[in-house]
């Protein structure tokens, strides 16, 4: 038996030491008292990127603050999934001059994002998906819906905005707030952004990390590179948020690759499992959760590093 513990929290990066400080905790021992049950949602992908559909009790290992927890159930997630999709509509002047008009990406963006919504709602009919753009401001386009046609109508309204910067960090914060109000704790944010970009958000990384803790959402993010430059600071932040929340980050050089990637995100989210484990009752909740897989082979685990409340 091969036991692998994967850490779902970010490691320190230049300019982002605050994230590591927030998530860094010392080892602890179980406290005496009554045990309580907690649940988290995860997806396990095989070497080809396909979700595993045969997970069972004994496959998943849980550790909180360096203390092993007893897993009592592993089952396909039955709670409704809520997803906020964030789309870049910023057309900064510098980007326009150097790399061509953003209009050239409109069709592919609409096809990619529309394909995600259709795929997700086909796989999970009880899911709800909303749409928000983040060119100049975080603006809701479609409220949470289970109707693929309603979502597609909103997608077809997306247009680039001339001479503005993007506010992806602002949009992520707002998405987390919206998701925190949903009745189910099974939540995700999916983003599509263009690089290079002039990020105008003023949100502090600590504030955004806290919003992920409150929402328990995973961040699945794909960035399209249009030239040799990119916003390196924002790039590191997105990487850290995706890793900490149990999502994924992909960087592509051709917009046509966005559609299959986003459909893969939909498949992964629809194939989530719920893992139920026990935790000693305590006034001080744990700060970090780690998830491992007791199987031989190469797998990719997507589970939040923030313990469920």
N, C-alpha and C positions, 0 to 999 in steps of 0.2 A: 504493500500500500504506500502510495506516495502522498505525503501531506504537504500542501503548499499554502502558506498564509500570504495573501496579497493585501497590501496596504492601500486603502482607498483614500488616503489623505495626501495633500501636496507636500513636497519637500521644499526647503528654502531656495528661493531664486533671488537673483539680484533685484533689489527694489521691492521685494515681496516678503521680507522677513516677518512682517506682522502676521501673515497667514500661518507660517510655521509656528509662531508663538501661540496663536490662538488654539491650534490643534495639538500642540505638544503637551503631554501629561505624563506624570510618573506612574509606575506600576502600582496597583492596588490589590487588596485582598477582599474576598467576599465578606459582607457584613452579616452579622446574625440577624435573623428576622424572617418575616414572611417573604416568599418568592412571588414575583409577579411575571406575567407573560408579556412579551413584546414581539412585534412583528416588523420585518423589513422586507423590501422588494428587491429582487435581483434578476439579472439575466446572465447566463453563461453561454459564451460563444465558443464553437470548436475552431480548429485550425483554419477552416475555410470561411469562418465568419458566420456560420449558421447557428441559430440558437439551439441549445440542447432542450429536448422535450421529454427526457426520461429521468430527471433528477428525483431522488428519493431520500428518505431519512437515512442519515449516515454519509451522504455525499457532501453536506455543507458543514463547515466548522465556523464557529463564531467566537470572537474574543473581544472583550470590552476593557479598555484601560489595562491591557496586558493580562487580563484574567479570562480564562476559558469559561464559556457559558454552555449550558446544556440545551441542545437543539431538540425540540419535542415534535416538530412537524415541518415537513417540506411539501408544498402543494402548489399547483398552478394558481396564480393570482386570480381571484374572482371579483375583487373590488373594482368599480369603474375607474378607468384611467382618465386623467385630465392632462391635456397638453396645450401649452402656449407656443405658437410658432412665431418667431421674430424674423423679419425680413428687412434687409438693407435696401433703402431707397435713396440713399445719399449720393449726390453727384457733385463732388467737390470740384472746384475749378482746376486745381492742379492735376487731379486725376483725369479730367476731361481732356486737358491739353496734351497730356503725355500718353495716355493709353486709349483714347477713343471715347466716344459718347456712351453713357451708361445705357442708352436706349438699345444698344446692340445686345444687351444681356436680358432685356425685359422678357422676351419670349421664353428663354431657358429658365429664368427664375420662376415664371408662372408655371411652366410645365413641371419643374422640380418640386415646388411647394405644393402645387395641386396634386401631384402624384403621391406625395407623402400623406396628405389628408385622405385621399381615396383609399390608399393601401391600409392606413391605420384603421379607418372606420369599417373596412371590409373585414379585417382581422379581428377587430374588437368593436362590434356594433354598439356596445353600451358605453364606449369611450366618448369623451367630449373634447373638441379641439377648438381653439380660438386663434385669431390672427392679429398680429400687431406689426406695424412698420416702424423703423427708427431712423428715418432721414430727417435731421434737424430736431425732431421731437418724437417721443414714444407715443404713437397714435393707434388706438384700437381700430381695427378694420372689420373683424367679425367677432361677435361674442361667442361664448362657448356654445357649440352646436354638435349634434349627432347626425346632422344631415349633410352628406357629401356635396350636394348641389349648392347649399347655402355657403359652404366653405369655398367652393370653386368660384362662385360669384364674387366673393371678396378678393380672392387671389387675382382674378382678371381685372380688378380695379387698381392693382399696384402699378404705379408709374414713378419714374425717377424724378427727383427734385434737384433743380439746377443750383449750383454754387452753395451747397450746404454741406456740413459735416454730419457724421453719424453720431448717435448717442446709444450705442449698444449697451453700455453699462447701466444707463438709466432705464433702458427697456428691460433688462434682466431683473433689475430691482422691482420694477412695476409688475413684471410677470410673476415673480415670487409672491408679491402681495396678493395678486389675483388668485393664485393657486392656493395660498394659505386659507382662503375663504371657502374653498371647495369642500364638500362633506367627506370625500374620500381622501386618504393620505397617499394614494398612489398617483404621483404627479411627475411631470417632466417639462423641460423647456428645450425647444429645438430652434437653433439659430442658423441663418444663412447670411453671411456678410462678405463684402468685397474688399480686397486689399490692393494697393495701399489706401488708407482712409484717414481722414482727419477726425479723430475721436474727440468729441466735445463734452462728454460726460464729466461731471464733477464728483461723482460718488466715490467715497472712500472704500478700498477693498474690504476693510473690516465690516463696514455696513452691508456690503453685498454678501459677504460670508454669513453674516447673521441672518440675512433674508433667506439664504438657503437652509440654514438650521430651522427657521420657522416654517418653511414650506415643505421641507423634506424632498424637494424636487431634484431630479437628475438633470444635468446640462449636457445635451448632445449638440455639438457645434461643428459646422463645416464652413471653411473660409476659402474663397476663390482668389488666387493670386493673379493680378494683372500687371506683370512687370517685376523688376528686381527688388522693389522696395516693399516694406511692410511696417506697420506700427508695432515695433518690437515690444514695447511696454504692454500694450493691449494684448499682444499675442501671448505673452507669458501669463497674463492675468486669466485669459480664457482657458489656457492649458491647465492652470491650477484649479480653476473653478470646476472644469469638467472632471478632473481627477478626483477632487475632494468630494464631489457630489455623486460619483459613481457613473458618470456618463462617458462621453467619448469626444475626442477632437480630431478632425480630419482637415488636412490642408491640400488643396488641389490646384492645378494650374490651368485647367480647362473647365469652363462652366458646364459643359455637357456631362461631366462626371458627377455633378451634384444630384441628378435625378436618381441613379442607382444607389448612391450613398444614403440619401434621405429615405428611400424605400427600405433599405437595410435597417435604418433606425426604426422605422415603423414596425418591421418584423421583430426586432429585438425587444421593443417596448411591449408589443402585443404578447410576447412569449415569456413575460416575467413570471417568476415564482414568488410565493409568499413563504418566508421562513419564520417560524415561531420558536422562540427560545425563552428561557427563564433568566430572571435577574433578581438578585436580592433587593428588597425594598429599601430605599435610602432617600434621605432628604437631599443629598447631593447626587445628581444624575451623572453618569459617565460622560466623558468628553469625546472619546474616540471608539469606533467599532471597526474591527477588521474581519474580513470574510475569507475563508480558505476553502479549497476543494480537495476532497480526499479521493482523487482519481489520478491515475497515471495518464500522461499525455499533455499536449499543449492546449490550454484553454484560456479564455479571457473572461474575467469576472467583472460584472458591472453592478456594484452595490455601493450605496452611500457610505462615506466615512463618518457621518454624523449619526450617533445613536438615536433610535426612535424615542420620542418623549414618553 
